[in-house]
Amino acid sequence: MRATLPLALAFFAAAAAPALAVPACSGTFALDMDYYTEADLNEFNLTLLRSIGVDAVRAEIWGGCIRAFVRLPDGSEEMQFYEPLNLRRVE
């Protein structure tokens, strides 16, 4: 009985904690994964981001989004998320 009480309290505390904010994207990509590799899709998305002026160093598929590592003016990099079809930045 005593062992279950701390476990139950820990469970309820975890359930009551706010969820971490994660970007939500449509997950629809312009290229079909049946015909292109993930590396091809990442290169395509990198080219698309660069074409709209994003100084992306690399891009990858991540949870339905495009996760890009963007070079900032001070030379550092920042991780940013973009919608796959409209390239809208997800905050």
DSSP file with accessible surface (Angstrom, degrees, kcal/mol):
  #  RESIDUE AA STRUCTURE BP1 BP2  ACC     N-H-->O    O-->H-N    N-H-->O    O-->H-N    TCO  KAPPA ALPHA  PHI   PSI    X-CA   Y-CA   Z-CA
    1    1 A M     >        0   0  196      0, 0.0     4,-1.1     0, 0.0     3,-0.2   0.000 360.0 360.0 360.0 -44.7    0.0    0.0    0.0
    2    2 A R  T  4  +     0   0  224      1,-0.2     3,-0.1     2,-0.2     0, 0.0   0.842 360.0  54.3 -67.0 -34.1    2.8    2.5    0.9
    3    3 A A  T  > S+     0   0   86      1,-0.2     4,-1.0     2,-0.2    -1,-0.2   0.829 105.9  52.3 -70.3 -29.6    4.7    1.8   -2.3
    4    4 A T  H  > S+     0   0   86     -3,-0.2     4,-2.7     1,-0.2    -1,-0.2   0.800  97.9  65.8 -79.1 -26.2    1.8    2.5   -4.5
    5    5 A L  H  X S+     0   0  107     -4,-1.1     4,-2.6     2,-0.2     5,-0.2   0.956 103.5  43.3 -64.4 -49.6    1.0    5.9   -3.0
    6    6 A P  H  > S+     0   0   78      0, 0.0     4,-2.4     0, 0.0    -1,-0.2   0.899 115.1  51.5 -62.9 -35.4    4.3    7.6   -4.2
    7    7 A L  H  X S+     0   0  126     -4,-1.0     4,-2.2     2,-0.2    -2,-0.2   0.930 110.9  47.1 -65.5 -42.7    3.9    6.0   -7.6
    8    8 A A  H  X S+     0   0   39     -4,-2.7     4,-2.5     2,-0.2     5,-0.2   0.908 112.1  50.3 -65.7 -40.7    0.3    7.3   -7.9
    9    9 A L  H  X S+     0   0  108     -4,-2.6     4,-2.3     1,-0.2    -1,-0.2   0.909 110.2  50.1 -65.0 -39.4    1.3   10.8   -6.8
   10   10 A A  H  X S+     0   0   60     -4,-2.4     4,-2.2    -5,-0.2    -2,-0.2   0.905 110.3  50.8 -65.0 -39.3    4.2   10.8   -9.3
   11   11 A F  H  X S+     0   0  136     -4,-2.2     4,-2.3     2,-0.2    -2,-0.2   0.940 111.8  46.0 -63.3 -47.1    1.8    9.7  -12.1
   12   12 A F  H  X S+     0   0  135     -4,-2.5     4,-1.7     1,-0.2    -1,-0.2   0.870 111.6  52.3 -66.8 -34.1   -0.8   12.4  -11.2
   13   13 A A  H  X S+     0   0   65     -4,-2.3     4,-1.0    -5,-0.2    -1,-0.2   0.920 111.1  47.2 -66.4 -40.8    2.0   15.1  -11.0
   14   14 A A  H  < S+     0   0   72     -4,-2.2     3,-0.3     1,-0.2    -2,-0.2   0.895 111.5  50.9 -67.8 -37.5    3.3   14.1  -14.5
   15   15 A A  H  < S+     0   0   70     -4,-2.3    -1,-0.2     1,-0.2    -2,-0.2   0.836 110.3  49.8 -69.3 -30.4   -0.2   14.1  -15.9
   16   16 A A  H  < S+     0   0   85     -4,-1.7    -1,-0.2    -5,-0.2    -2,-0.2   0.683  88.5 101.4 -83.1 -15.9   -0.9   17.6  -14.6
   17   17 A A  S  < S-     0   0   57     -4,-1.0     2,-0.0    -3,-0.3    -3,-0.0  -0.383  84.6-102.9 -69.3 143.9    2.4   19.0  -15.9
   18   18 A P        -     0   0  124      0, 0.0    -1,-0.1     0, 0.0     2,-0.1  -0.372  38.6-109.5 -67.8 146.7    2.0   21.1  -19.1
   19   19 A A        -     0   0   96      1,-0.1     2,-0.2    -4,-0.1    -4,-0.0  -0.399  35.8-100.3 -73.6 151.2    3.0   19.4  -22.3
   20   20 A L        -     0   0  160      1,-0.1     2,-0.5    -2,-0.1    -1,-0.1  -0.484  40.0-109.4 -69.8 142.4    6.1   20.6  -24.1
   21   21 A A        +     0   0  106     -2,-0.2    -1,-0.1    -3,-0.1     0, 0.0  -0.615  43.9 175.4 -76.3 121.2    5.4   22.8  -27.1
   22   22 A V        -     0   0  105     -2,-0.5     2,-0.1    -3,-0.0    -3,-0.0  -0.960  35.2-103.1-124.4 145.8    6.2   21.1  -30.3
   23   23 A P        -     0   0   28      0, 0.0     2,-0.5     0, 0.0    42,-0.1  -0.400  29.2-147.5 -67.5 144.5    5.6   22.4  -33.8
   24   24 A A        +     0   0   81     -2,-0.1     2,-0.3    40,-0.1    40,-0.1  -0.965  23.9 171.2-115.9 119.6    2.6   21.1  -35.6
   25   25 A a        -     0   0   27     -2,-0.5    40,-0.1    38,-0.5    58,-0.1  -0.819  44.8-112.2-123.7 165.9    2.9   20.8  -39.4
   26   26 A S        -     0   0   68     -2,-0.3    39,-0.1     2,-0.1     3,-0.1   0.804  37.4-143.0 -68.8 -31.1    0.8   19.2  -42.1
   27   27 A G        +     0   0   33     37,-1.3     2,-0.6     1,-0.3    37,-0.1   0.545  55.9 130.6  79.5   5.9    3.3   16.5  -42.8
   28   28 A T        -     0   0   81     36,-0.2     2,-0.3     2,-0.0    -1,-0.3  -0.838  39.4-165.0 -96.2 122.9    2.6   16.6  -46.6
   29   29 A F        -     0   0   39     -2,-0.6    56,-0.1     2,-0.2     4,-0.1  -0.768  26.4-125.9-109.5 154.1    5.7   17.0  -48.7
   30   30 A A  S    S+     0   0   62     -2,-0.3     2,-0.4    54,-0.3    -1,-0.1   0.817  93.2  61.3 -68.7 -32.2    6.0   17.9  -52.3
   31   31 A L  S    S-     0   0   34     10,-0.0     2,-0.4     2,-0.0    -2,-0.2  -0.791  88.6-118.1-100.9 142.4    8.0   14.8  -53.3
   32   32 A D    >>  -     0   0   76     -2,-0.4     4,-1.5     1,-0.1     3,-1.5  -0.622  11.1-144.8 -80.7 126.8    6.7   11.3  -53.0
   33   33 A M  T 34 S+     0   0   90     -2,-0.4    -1,-0.1     1,-0.3     5,-0.1   0.633  96.3  69.1 -67.0 -13.1    8.7    9.2  -50.6
   34   34 A D  T 34 S+     0   0  135      1,-0.2    -1,-0.3     3,-0.1     3,-0.1   0.775 112.7  27.9 -73.0 -26.3    8.0    6.1  -52.8
   35   35 A Y  T <4 S+     0   0  187     -3,-1.5     2,-0.4     1,-0.1    -2,-0.2   0.611 120.1  52.2-108.8 -19.7   10.2    7.6  -55.6
   36   36 A Y  S  < S-     0   0  109     -4,-1.5    -1,-0.1     3,-0.0     2,-0.1  -0.932  75.8-123.8-123.2 147.7   12.7    9.7  -53.7
   37   37 A T     >  -     0   0   79     -2,-0.4     4,-2.2     1,-0.1     5,-0.2  -0.347  31.7-108.5 -80.0 166.7   15.0    9.0  -50.8
   38   38 A E  H  > S+     0   0  105      1,-0.2     4,-2.7     2,-0.2     5,-0.2   0.881 121.7  56.0 -63.5 -34.7   15.0   10.9  -47.6
   39   39 A A  H  > S+     0   0   68      2,-0.2     4,-2.3     1,-0.2    -1,-0.2   0.905 106.8  49.7 -64.0 -40.1   18.3   12.5  -48.6
   40   40 A D  H  > S+     0   0   80      2,-0.2     4,-2.4     1,-0.2    -2,-0.2   0.919 111.8  48.2 -62.6 -44.6   16.8   13.7  -51.9
   41   41 A L  H  X S+     0   0    1     -4,-2.2     4,-2.7     2,-0.2    -2,-0.2   0.907 110.5  51.2 -64.0 -40.5   13.9   15.2  -50.0
   42   42 A N  H  X S+     0   0   31     -4,-2.7     4,-2.3     2,-0.2    -1,-0.2   0.915 111.4  47.4 -63.3 -42.3   16.2   16.9  -47.5
   43   43 A E  H  X S+     0   0  112     -4,-2.3     4,-2.3     2,-0.2    -2,-0.2   0.905 111.9  50.7 -65.4 -41.0   18.3   18.4  -50.4
   44   44 A F  H  X S+     0   0   71     -4,-2.4     4,-2.4     2,-0.2    -2,-0.2   0.938 111.7  47.1 -61.3 -47.0   15.1   19.5  -52.1
   45   45 A N  H  X S+     0   0    1     -4,-2.7     4,-2.6     2,-0.2    -2,-0.2   0.886 110.1  53.3 -64.9 -37.5   13.8   21.2  -49.0
   46   46 A L  H  X S+     0   0   13     -4,-2.3     4,-2.4     2,-0.2    10,-0.2   0.932 110.0  48.0 -61.5 -44.0   17.2   22.9  -48.4
   47   47 A T  H  X S+     0   0   78     -4,-2.3     4,-2.0     1,-0.2    -2,-0.2   0.904 111.1  51.1 -64.0 -41.5   17.1   24.3  -51.9
   48   48 A L  H  X S+     0   0   49     -4,-2.4     4,-0.9     2,-0.2    -2,-0.2   0.931 110.7  48.0 -61.6 -45.7   13.5   25.5  -51.4
   49   49 A L  H ><>S+     0   0    0     -4,-2.6     5,-2.4     1,-0.2     3,-0.8   0.920 111.9  49.4 -63.4 -41.9   14.4   27.3  -48.2
   50   50 A R  H ><5S+     0   0  123     -4,-2.4     3,-1.5     1,-0.2    -1,-0.2   0.859 104.3  60.4 -64.8 -33.1   17.4   28.9  -49.7
   51   51 A S  H 3<5S+     0   0   88     -4,-2.0    -1,-0.2     1,-0.3    -2,-0.2   0.745 104.8  48.6 -68.7 -21.9   15.3   30.1  -52.7
   52   52 A I  T <<5S-     0   0   91     -4,-0.9    -1,-0.3    -3,-0.8    -2,-0.2   0.275 129.0 -94.7-100.1  10.6   13.1   32.1  -50.3
   53   53 A G  T < 5S+     0   0   66     -3,-1.5     2,-0.5     1,-0.3    -3,-0.2   0.542  76.9 141.2  95.7   7.6   16.1   33.7  -48.6
   54   54 A V      < -     0   0   22     -5,-2.4     2,-2.1    -6,-0.2    -1,-0.3  -0.739  49.5-140.4 -83.7 124.5   16.5   31.4  -45.6
   55   55 A D        +     0   0   76     -2,-0.5    16,-2.9    16,-0.3     2,-0.3  -0.433  37.5 174.0 -83.3  65.9   20.3   30.9  -44.9
   56   56 A A  E     -A   70   0A   0     -2,-2.1    14,-0.3    14,-0.2     3,-0.1  -0.557  27.6-169.8 -80.5 136.8   19.8   27.2  -44.1
   57   57 A V  E    S-     0   0A  40     12,-3.6     2,-0.3     1,-0.4    -1,-0.2   0.823  75.7  -9.4 -89.1 -41.5   22.9   25.1  -43.5
   58   58 A R  E     -A   69   0A 114     11,-0.9    11,-2.5   -12,-0.0    -1,-0.4  -0.984  61.9-159.8-153.7 158.7   21.0   21.8  -43.6
   59   59 A A  E     +A   68   0A   9     -2,-0.3     2,-0.3     9,-0.2     9,-0.2  -0.982  11.8 172.6-140.8 150.4   17.3   20.6  -43.5
   60   60 A E  E     -A   67   0A  47      7,-2.0     7,-3.2    -2,-0.3     2,-0.4  -0.981  39.2 -94.8-153.5 160.7   15.6   17.4  -42.6
   61   61 A I  E     +A   66   0A  41     -2,-0.3     2,-0.3     5,-0.2     5,-0.2  -0.651  46.3 170.7 -77.3 132.0   12.2   15.9  -42.2
   62   62 A W  E >   -A   65   0A  98      3,-2.7     3,-2.1    -2,-0.4   -35,-0.1  -0.864  63.1 -30.8-149.6 108.1   11.1   16.1  -38.5
   63   63 A G  T 3  S-     0   0   69     -2,-0.3   -38,-0.5     1,-0.3     3,-0.1   0.840 123.1 -46.9  57.2  38.2    7.7   15.3  -37.2
   64   64 A G  T 3  S+     0   0   19      1,-0.3   -37,-1.3   -37,-0.1    -1,-0.3   0.427 125.2  93.4  85.6  -4.4    5.9   16.4  -40.3
   65   65 A a  E <  S-A   62   0A   0     -3,-2.1    -3,-2.7   -40,-0.1     2,-0.6  -0.672  81.5-111.5-110.9 169.6    7.9   19.6  -40.5
   66   66 A I  E     -AB  61  82A   0     16,-2.7    16,-2.2    -2,-0.2     2,-0.6  -0.935  31.2-156.4 -97.1 117.4   11.0   20.7  -42.2
   67   67 A R  E     -AB  60  81A  54     -7,-3.2    -7,-2.0    -2,-0.6     2,-0.4  -0.894  16.8-175.0 -96.3 120.4   13.6   21.2  -39.5
   68   68 A A  E     -AB  59  80A   0     12,-3.3    12,-3.1    -2,-0.6     2,-0.7  -0.927  26.0-143.0-119.7 142.0   16.3   23.6  -40.7
   69   69 A F  E     -AB  58  79A  30    -11,-2.5   -12,-3.6    -2,-0.4   -11,-0.9  -0.930  30.4-162.6-101.7 112.3   19.5   24.8  -39.1
   70   70 A V  E     -AB  56  78A   9      8,-3.3     8,-2.5    -2,-0.7     2,-0.4  -0.844  16.4-128.9-107.7 132.9   19.7   28.4  -40.1
   71   71 A R  E     - B   0  77A 109    -16,-2.9   -16,-0.3    -2,-0.4     6,-0.2  -0.645  26.5-148.3 -79.7 127.3   22.9   30.6  -40.0
   72   72 A L    >   -     0   0   49      4,-3.4     3,-2.4    -2,-0.4    -1,-0.0  -0.505  28.9-100.8 -91.0 164.0   22.2   33.8  -38.1
   73   73 A P  T 3  S+     0   0  141      0, 0.0    -1,-0.1     0, 0.0    -2,-0.0   0.807 122.2  57.2 -56.4 -29.5   24.0   37.1  -38.9
   74   74 A D  T 3  S-     0   0  127      2,-0.1     3,-0.1     1,-0.1    -3,-0.0   0.460 121.7-105.9 -82.8   1.9   26.4   36.7  -35.9
   75   75 A G  S <  S+     0   0   49     -3,-2.4    -1,-0.1     1,-0.3     2,-0.1   0.271  83.1 118.9  95.3 -11.8   27.5   33.3  -37.4
   76   76 A S        -     0   0   50     -5,-0.1    -4,-3.4     1,-0.0     2,-0.4  -0.302  60.2-121.0 -79.4 171.0   25.7   31.1  -35.0
   77   77 A E  E     -B   71   0A  93     -6,-0.2     2,-0.4    -3,-0.1    -6,-0.2  -0.895  20.6-165.9-116.0 147.8   23.1   28.6  -36.0
   78   78 A E  E     -B   70   0A  75     -8,-2.5    -8,-3.3    -2,-0.4     2,-0.5  -0.990  21.5-125.8-131.8 139.4   19.5   28.3  -34.9
   79   79 A M  E     +B   69   0A  87     -2,-0.4     2,-0.3   -10,-0.2   -10,-0.2  -0.726  35.9 176.1 -84.8 128.0   17.0   25.5  -35.3
   80   80 A Q  E     -B   68   0A  14    -12,-3.1   -12,-3.3    -2,-0.5     2,-0.4  -0.949  20.7-139.0-131.8 153.4   13.8   26.6  -37.1
   81   81 A F  E     -BC  67  90A  31      9,-0.7     9,-3.0    -2,-0.3     2,-0.3  -0.915  18.2-173.5-116.7 142.4   10.7   24.7  -38.3
   82   82 A Y  E     -BC  66  89A  14    -16,-2.2   -16,-2.7    -2,-0.4     7,-0.2  -0.967  31.4-107.8-134.0 147.1    8.8   25.2  -41.5
   83   83 A E     >  -     0   0   22      5,-2.7     4,-1.2    -2,-0.3   -18,-0.1  -0.502  33.1-131.2 -66.0 140.2    5.6   23.9  -43.1
   84   84 A P  T  4 S+     0   0    3      0, 0.0   -54,-0.3     0, 0.0    -1,-0.1   0.857  95.7  32.4 -69.4 -34.1    6.6   21.5  -45.9
   85   85 A L  T  4 S+     0   0  102      1,-0.1   -56,-0.1   -56,-0.1    -2,-0.0   0.879 130.8  26.9 -94.1 -39.3    4.3   22.9  -48.6
   86   86 A N  T  4 S-     0   0  103      2,-0.1     3,-0.1     0, 0.0    -1,-0.1   0.504  92.0-133.5-102.8  -3.2    4.0   26.6  -48.0
   87   87 A L     <  +     0   0   25     -4,-1.2     2,-0.3     1,-0.2   -35,-0.0   0.735  46.1 161.2  56.9  27.1    7.4   27.1  -46.2
   88   88 A R        -     0   0  131      1,-0.1    -5,-2.7    -6,-0.0     2,-0.3  -0.615  45.1-113.4 -75.0 133.5    5.7   29.1  -43.5
   89   89 A R  E     -C   82   0A  91     -2,-0.3     2,-0.5    -7,-0.2    -7,-0.3  -0.511  25.1-141.4 -71.1 133.8    7.9   29.3  -40.4
   90   90 A V  E      C   81   0A  15     -9,-3.0    -9,-0.7    -2,-0.3    -1,-0.0  -0.847 360.0 360.0 -97.4 123.2    6.3   27.5  -37.5
   91   91 A E              0   0  177     -2,-0.5   -11,-0.0   -11,-0.1    -9,-0.0  -0.594 360.0 360.0 -89.9 360.0    6.8   29.2  -34.1
